[in-house]
Amino acid sequence: MDLCFDLKDLYHEKTQYGDYVAFNGSENFKDIIIKILDNPRSYDLLEINEIRLDFDNDVEEEFEYIKIEKSWRPAKNNIQYEWFIRYNHFINKKEALNFNNWLFASATLIGKLLDEGHIKNDSIIRDLPKIKEKNSYAWEKSGGKLIISKEEKKAESLHQKIYDFVQDVIKDRENAGTNIDISDYQEKEELLQNLKQENDNLRSNIDNLLAVIEKQEDQASQFENEINILKVEIAKQRQDKEEQKNDLKLFFKALFPKFKLLRPKQFFQQLSFDKHSEEHVKKLSVIYDEVISKKISIEKIDGSTKAEDLNHWYQFFVEITTMDVHYPQSGVYDHQWSGGVDAKSVQKRIPSFYICKVIEHGIVSYYLHFGENSSSLLENYDPPRFDPQKLT
């Protein structure tokens, strides 16, 4: 039976603060949307076609959602929706909205599979390969709805294919017919013997062909099993990666509950891949204690620097110790013969977090940002602002 998502429960609104998509659905449905947005390529039950998952806007931001929250105000169409997704600005509205259609169709299908017990909520990614083995799914936008349909995969045996082929050959011969008048008994006997020999040869060829096909089927089955094992392993790794990412978010929220992230996805990606991430987090712990516990102004914290060309952001740095190695002029490869290498411990100062203090509706908030190419991004959030008249 076909599933559908009514596009009346979806609304796009563009503002100066970003693009918003408001929608209706249960809290479980909202949670599925979050899972897919965090890692869309791992939830590939529906063909994504020509939809790109990464969009670049005019300040080279990766297409991503900023947050998903409960909606407390009507949208511009005066309809109150239950939830909203806040994205950064869409540079290509058509592609972005097409992605959202795929997103909500995928969430609808996954929700149905969860309700029917085909997959489990804590192992969705790991369970998807077995679903894709049995069925294939298609989706389309039609009549103001997103329609999702299921097709059962039927694996046709190669034996069946060759049988059908032989049957077609026999039918062709029967339909061809003959007008041969055989009156002589000896000619009739010779014709029968020839037909018998031709039939024996045909059977022998078919048996040989079936033996080859059976061997190829065994090899194909072995390859298919190996591919399925690899798919399961990849799904498991994706599931583990998602769980690790969620653990990192929970860990960070537990350590720094009063800090907000300007770009959560980018923040965790950049921080987790940085080789000095431990030093950065230690520095942030000190900053958090001084700002939140001791209530010291950001600009008065030791080491804070006003970010260049920005009005409200301050940048911090961390001191790291590295080994500075100098080889003799005689070359790297003969250093053991020419007195060894000159190595010494040196202190280096590397960029760390950006922090900005914002007052939202009378409440003081502190926003963090981390990563390369920050200047062009922060210019557009100097300071981060939220329009109280919009979906937020």
C-alpha positions as CSV (number, residue, x, y, z in Angstrom):
1,M,0.0,0.0,0.0
2,D,1.3,3.4,-0.9
3,L,2.3,5.9,1.8
4,C,2.0,9.7,1.5
5,F,3.0,12.9,3.1
6,D,0.6,15.8,2.6
7,L,2.4,18.9,1.5
8,K,-0.2,20.9,3.4
9,D,1.8,19.9,6.5
10,L,5.0,21.6,5.1
11,Y,5.7,25.3,4.5
12,H,8.9,27.1,3.4
13,E,9.6,30.6,4.6
14,K,12.5,32.7,3.6
15,T,13.8,35.4,6.0
16,Q,16.9,37.6,6.4
17,Y,18.1,35.2,9.1
18,G,17.9,32.1,7.0
19,D,15.4,29.7,5.4
20,Y,12.8,28.0,7.5
21,V,10.8,24.9,6.8
22,A,7.8,24.5,9.1
23,F,6.0,21.1,9.4
24,N,3.6,19.0,11.3
25,G,4.2,15.6,12.8
26,S,4.7,13.7,16.0
27,E,7.8,14.1,18.2
28,N,9.0,10.7,16.9
29,F,8.6,12.0,13.3
30,K,10.6,15.1,14.2
31,D,13.4,12.9,15.7
32,I,13.6,10.9,12.4
33,I,13.9,14.2,10.5
34,I,16.8,15.1,12.8
35,K,18.5,11.7,12.3
36,I,18.3,12.1,8.5
37,L,19.5,15.7,8.5
38,D,22.5,14.7,10.6
39,N,23.6,12.0,8.1
40,P,21.4,12.0,5.0
41,R,23.5,9.6,2.9
42,S,23.1,6.8,5.5
43,Y,19.3,6.9,5.1
44,D,19.1,6.0,1.4
45,L,16.0,3.9,1.2
46,L,14.6,6.3,-1.4
47,E,16.5,7.1,-4.6
48,I,17.8,10.6,-4.2
49,N,18.2,11.1,-8.0
50,E,19.8,14.3,-8.9
51,I,19.4,15.9,-5.5
52,R,22.6,17.3,-4.1
53,L,23.1,16.9,-0.4
54,D,25.6,19.7,-0.1
55,F,24.7,23.2,-1.2
56,D,27.0,26.3,-1.2
57,N,25.7,29.7,-0.6
58,D,27.2,33.1,-1.1
59,V,29.5,32.9,1.9
60,E,30.6,29.3,1.2
61,E,28.6,27.8,4.0
62,E,27.7,24.1,3.8
63,F,24.0,23.5,3.3
64,E,22.9,22.3,6.7
65,Y,20.2,22.9,9.3
66,I,20.9,25.1,12.2
67,K,18.3,23.7,14.5
68,I,14.9,22.0,14.8
69,E,12.6,23.2,17.5
70,K,9.0,23.5,18.6
71,S,7.1,26.3,16.7
72,W,5.2,28.7,18.9
73,R,4.1,31.3,16.3
74,P,2.1,31.1,13.0
75,A,4.1,31.1,9.8
76,K,3.6,33.8,7.1
77,N,0.6,31.9,5.8
78,N,-1.0,32.4,9.2
79,I,-1.0,28.6,9.9
80,Q,0.5,27.3,13.1
81,Y,2.8,24.3,12.5
82,E,4.2,22.0,15.2
83,W,7.9,22.2,14.3
84,F,10.3,24.2,12.3
85,I,13.7,23.6,10.7
86,R,16.0,26.6,10.5
87,Y,18.6,26.3,7.7
88,N,21.2,28.8,6.6
89,H,20.3,30.7,3.4
90,F,19.4,28.6,0.3
91,I,21.3,29.8,-2.7
92,N,19.4,27.4,-4.9
93,K,15.8,27.3,-3.7
94,K,14.7,24.7,-6.2
95,E,17.4,22.2,-5.2
96,A,17.0,22.9,-1.5
97,L,13.2,22.4,-1.5
98,N,13.6,19.2,-3.7
99,F,16.0,17.9,-1.0
100,N,13.3,18.7,1.6
101,N,10.7,16.7,-0.3
102,W,13.1,13.7,-0.4
103,L,13.7,14.3,3.4
104,F,10.1,14.2,4.4
105,A,9.3,11.3,2.0
106,S,12.2,9.3,3.6
107,A,11.1,10.2,7.1
108,T,7.5,9.0,6.3
109,L,8.8,5.7,5.0
110,I,11.2,5.1,7.9
111,G,8.4,6.0,10.4
112,K,6.1,3.4,8.8
113,L,8.9,0.7,9.0
114,L,9.5,1.5,12.6
115,D,5.7,1.3,13.4
116,E,5.5,-2.1,11.8
117,G,8.6,-3.4,13.6
118,H,10.8,-4.0,10.5
119,I,13.5,-1.8,11.9
120,K,14.4,-0.6,15.4
121,N,14.8,3.0,16.5
122,D,18.2,2.5,18.0
123,S,19.6,0.7,15.0
124,I,17.9,2.2,11.9
125,I,21.0,2.5,9.8
126,R,22.2,-1.0,10.7
127,D,18.7,-2.5,9.8
128,L,18.3,-0.8,6.4
129,P,20.4,-3.2,4.3
130,K,18.1,-6.1,5.0
131,I,15.1,-4.0,4.1
132,K,16.7,-3.0,0.7
133,E,17.4,-6.7,0.0
134,K,13.7,-7.5,0.0
135,N,12.1,-4.4,-1.3
136,S,12.7,-1.3,-3.4
137,Y,10.9,2.0,-2.9
138,A,10.1,4.9,-5.1
139,W,8.7,8.4,-4.4
140,E,7.2,11.2,-6.4
141,K,5.5,14.5,-5.9
142,S,1.9,14.3,-7.1
143,G,-1.3,16.1,-6.4
144,G,0.0,18.1,-3.5
145,K,1.4,15.0,-1.8
146,L,4.6,13.0,-1.6
147,I,3.8,9.5,-2.7
148,I,5.9,6.6,-1.6
149,S,5.4,3.2,-3.2
150,K,6.9,-0.3,-2.6
151,E,8.0,-2.9,-5.1
152,E,9.0,-6.4,-4.1
153,K,12.2,-7.6,-5.6
154,K,11.8,-10.8,-7.6
155,A,15.0,-12.6,-8.3
156,E,14.5,-14.5,-11.5
157,S,16.5,-17.7,-11.7
158,L,18.9,-18.1,-14.6
159,H,17.4,-21.7,-15.0
160,Q,14.1,-20.1,-15.6
161,K,15.5,-17.7,-18.1
162,I,17.1,-20.5,-20.2
163,Y,13.9,-22.6,-19.9
164,D,11.9,-19.6,-21.3
165,F,14.4,-19.2,-24.1
166,V,14.1,-22.9,-25.1
167,Q,10.4,-22.7,-25.0
168,D,10.4,-19.7,-27.3
169,V,12.7,-21.6,-29.8
170,I,10.3,-24.6,-29.8
171,K,7.3,-22.4,-30.3
172,D,9.1,-20.7,-33.2
173,R,9.7,-24.0,-34.9
174,E,6.2,-25.1,-34.3
175,N,4.8,-22.0,-35.8
176,A,7.2,-22.2,-38.8
177,G,5.5,-25.4,-40.1
178,T,6.5,-27.5,-43.2
179,N,4.9,-28.6,-46.5
180,I,7.2,-31.5,-47.1
181,D,5.5,-34.5,-48.7
182,I,7.3,-37.6,-47.6
183,S,6.0,-40.7,-49.4
184,D,9.1,-42.8,-49.3
185,Y,9.5,-44.8,-46.1
186,Q,13.3,-44.7,-46.2
187,E,13.3,-40.9,-46.4
188,K,10.8,-40.7,-43.6
189,E,13.0,-42.9,-41.4
190,E,16.1,-40.8,-42.2
191,L,14.2,-37.6,-41.3
192,L,13.1,-39.0,-38.0
193,Q,16.7,-40.1,-37.2
194,N,18.0,-36.6,-38.1
195,L,15.3,-35.0,-35.9
196,K,16.1,-37.4,-33.0
197,Q,19.8,-36.6,-33.3
198,E,19.1,-32.8,-33.5
199,N,16.9,-33.2,-30.4
200,D,19.7,-35.1,-28.5
201,N,22.2,-32.5,-29.5
202,L,19.9,-29.7,-28.3
203,R,19.4,-31.5,-24.9
204,S,23.1,-32.0,-24.6
205,N,23.8,-28.3,-25.3
206,I,21.1,-27.3,-22.8
207,D,22.6,-29.6,-20.1
208,N,26.0,-28.1,-20.7
209,L,24.7,-24.6,-20.7
210,L,22.8,-25.3,-17.5
211,A,25.9,-26.7,-15.8
212,V,27.8,-23.5,-16.8
213,I,24.9,-21.3,-15.6
214,E,24.7,-23.2,-12.3
215,K,28.4,-22.7,-11.7
216,Q,28.0,-19.0,-12.5
217,E,25.0,-18.8,-10.2
218,D,27.1,-20.2,-7.4
219,Q,29.8,-17.6,-8.0
220,A,27.2,-14.9,-8.3
221,S,25.5,-16.0,-5.1
222,Q,28.9,-16.0,-3.4
223,F,29.6,-12.5,-4.6
224,E,26.2,-11.4,-3.6
225,N,26.7,-12.8,-0.1
226,E,30.0,-11.0,0.2
227,I,28.5,-7.7,-1.0
228,N,25.6,-8.1,1.5
229,I,28.2,-8.7,4.3
230,L,30.0,-5.6,3.3
231,K,26.8,-3.6,3.2
232,V,25.9,-4.8,6.7
233,E,29.4,-3.9,7.9
234,I,29.2,-0.4,6.3
235,A,25.8,0.1,7.9
236,K,27.2,-0.9,11.3
237,Q,30.1,1.5,10.9
238,R,27.6,4.3,10.0
239,Q,25.4,3.4,13.0
240,D,28.4,3.5,15.3
241,K,29.6,6.8,13.8
242,E,26.1,8.3,14.4
243,E,26.1,7.0,18.0
244,Q,29.6,8.4,18.7
245,K,28.5,11.8,17.3
246,N,25.4,11.8,19.5
247,D,27.6,10.9,22.5
248,L,29.9,13.8,21.7
249,K,26.9,16.2,21.5
250,L,25.6,14.9,24.9
251,F,29.1,15.1,26.4
252,F,29.6,18.7,25.2
253,K,26.1,19.7,26.4
254,A,26.8,18.2,29.8
255,L,30.1,20.0,30.1
256,F,29.0,23.4,28.8
257,P,25.2,23.6,29.2
258,K,25.2,27.5,29.0
259,F,27.1,27.7,25.7
260,K,25.2,27.7,22.4
261,L,26.7,26.6,19.0
262,L,26.4,28.9,16.0
263,R,26.9,26.0,13.5
264,P,26.6,22.7,15.5
265,K,27.4,20.3,12.6
266,Q,30.5,22.2,11.5
267,F,31.6,22.8,15.1
268,F,31.7,19.1,15.9
269,Q,33.3,18.1,12.6
270,Q,36.1,20.7,12.9
271,L,36.7,20.0,16.5
272,S,36.8,16.2,16.2
273,F,39.3,16.3,13.4
274,D,41.6,18.8,15.0
275,K,44.8,17.2,16.3
276,H,44.8,19.6,19.2
277,S,41.2,19.0,20.2
278,E,42.0,18.1,23.8
279,E,43.9,21.3,24.3
280,H,41.0,23.3,22.8
281,V,38.5,21.7,25.2
282,K,40.7,22.3,28.2
283,K,40.9,26.0,27.2
284,L,37.1,26.1,26.8
285,S,36.7,24.7,30.3
286,V,38.7,27.5,31.7
287,I,36.7,30.1,29.7
288,Y,33.4,28.5,30.8
289,D,34.3,28.7,34.5
290,E,35.3,32.3,34.2
291,V,32.4,33.5,32.1
292,I,29.6,31.4,33.7
293,S,30.7,30.7,37.3
294,K,32.8,33.8,38.0
295,K,30.8,36.0,35.7
296,I,33.8,37.7,34.2
297,S,33.2,39.7,31.0
298,I,34.6,38.0,27.9
299,E,36.8,40.9,27.0
300,K,38.4,40.8,30.5
301,I,39.4,37.2,30.4
302,D,43.1,36.6,30.1
303,G,44.0,35.8,26.5
304,S,40.8,37.1,24.8
305,T,41.3,39.1,21.6
306,K,38.8,41.1,19.7
307,A,38.3,39.3,16.4
308,E,39.6,41.3,13.5
309,D,37.0,43.2,11.5
310,L,34.2,42.0,13.8
311,N,32.2,44.0,16.3
312,H,31.0,41.4,18.9
313,W,33.2,38.3,18.6
314,Y,36.3,37.5,20.7
315,Q,38.9,35.0,19.7
316,F,40.9,32.8,22.1
317,F,44.1,30.9,21.5
318,V,45.8,27.9,23.0
319,E,49.5,27.3,23.8
320,I,50.8,24.0,22.6
321,T,54.3,22.4,22.9
322,T,55.9,20.9,19.9
323,M,59.3,19.7,18.9
324,D,61.1,21.9,16.4
325,V,63.6,19.8,14.5
326,H,66.5,21.2,12.4
327,Y,68.7,18.9,10.3
328,P,72.4,19.8,9.6
329,Q,73.2,21.5,6.3
330,S,74.8,18.3,5.0
331,G,71.3,16.9,4.5
332,V,68.6,14.8,6.1
333,Y,69.9,11.4,5.1
334,D,73.4,11.6,6.6
335,H,72.4,13.3,9.9
336,Q,73.7,10.3,11.9
337,W,77.2,10.8,10.5
338,S,77.3,14.5,10.8
339,G,76.4,14.9,14.4
340,G,72.7,14.1,14.6
341,V,69.7,16.5,14.5
342,D,69.0,19.7,16.4
343,A,65.7,19.3,18.2
344,K,64.2,21.5,20.8
345,S,60.9,22.0,22.6
346,V,59.0,25.2,21.5
347,Q,55.8,26.9,22.5
348,K,53.3,27.7,19.7
349,R,50.1,29.8,19.9
350,I,47.3,28.5,17.7
351,P,43.8,29.9,17.1
352,S,41.0,28.3,19.1
353,F,37.3,29.3,19.8
354,Y,35.4,32.4,18.9
355,I,32.9,33.6,21.6
356,C,30.1,36.1,21.4
357,K,27.7,37.4,24.1
358,V,24.1,37.9,22.9
359,I,21.0,39.1,24.8
360,E,18.0,37.2,23.4
361,H,14.6,38.3,24.8
362,G,16.3,39.6,27.9
363,I,18.3,36.3,28.4
364,V,22.1,36.4,28.1
365,S,23.5,33.7,25.8
366,Y,27.0,32.8,24.7
367,Y,27.6,31.6,21.2
368,L,30.6,29.5,20.2
369,H,32.3,29.0,16.8
370,F,35.3,26.9,15.8
371,G,37.1,26.2,12.6
372,E,38.8,27.6,9.6
373,N,37.5,30.3,7.3
374,S,35.5,31.8,10.1
375,S,35.7,35.5,9.2
376,S,33.3,35.5,6.3
377,L,30.8,33.4,8.2
378,L,30.9,35.5,11.4
379,E,30.4,38.7,9.5
380,N,26.9,37.5,8.8
381,Y,26.3,36.7,12.5
382,D,27.8,39.7,14.2
383,P,26.1,39.2,16.5
384,P,23.8,36.2,16.0
385,R,20.3,37.6,15.7
386,F,16.8,36.0,15.7
387,D,13.7,37.6,14.6
388,P,10.9,37.2,17.2
389,Q,8.2,37.6,14.5
390,K,9.4,34.5,12.6
391,L,9.0,30.8,13.3
392,T,11.4,30.9,16.1
